[in-house]
Amino acid sequence: MAPKAKKEAPALPKAEAKAKALKAKKAVLKGVHSHKKKKITHLLAAQDPAALEAAQIPEKEHAQEKQA
């Protein structure tokens, strides 16, 4: 006797799936998460404009640079 095949759950219609995704998105953005921004560190030691532009490194990456 062959093993029984598992029944797959029926796929949600597109409208329901979209509504569910939007609800999840709103839930994620509640509270402090909706206002998050990457903090930019300005290295003011550089004087020429090209170097100043390159000096605007997000905080996380800047920490790695300090260690190296």
N, C-alpha and C positions, 0 to 999 in steps of 0.2 A: 504494500500500500504506500503510495507516494505521500510525502509530507504536505500538509495543507499550506497554501500560499497565504501570507498575511495580507489583509485588506489594507490598502492605503487610505489615509484620511482624504476626503474630497477637497480639492483645491478651493480656496476662497475666491469668490468673484472679485474682479479688479477693484470695484468701488469699496468693498468691505476691507480688502487688503490695504488700500490706500488710506482709508480712515483709521485703521489700526496703526499703521506706520506713523501717521500724523499725531495720533494720541501718544504714542511712545516718544516721539520727538519732543512734544510739549512737556512730557513728564521729565525727560532728561534735562531740559533747559530751565526747570524750576529752580529757584534759589540762587546760590552763588555761581552756579555753572553758566548761567546766561550772560554774565558780565565779565567772563574771563578774557584777558588779553595777554599776549606775550610781552613781557617786560623787556624793553630795549636798554642796553647799557651803552652809554655814549663814552667812547674813549677820546678825550679831548687833547691828548698829547700830540696827535697827528695834526698837521697844519694845512696840507694841500687838500682841496675839495674831494679828489678821488679817494684819498686815504680816509677822509672823514666819512664818506659814504660807505666804505668798506668796514669802517669801525663800528657801525650800528649793528651789533651782533646780539641776537636774543640771549637772555641771561643764561640759559642752560648751556649753550654752545660756548659762551664766554668762560664759564667755569672750567670746561675741558681745556680751553686754551691756556688758562692760568697754570694748570697742572703740568702741561707739556714743557 
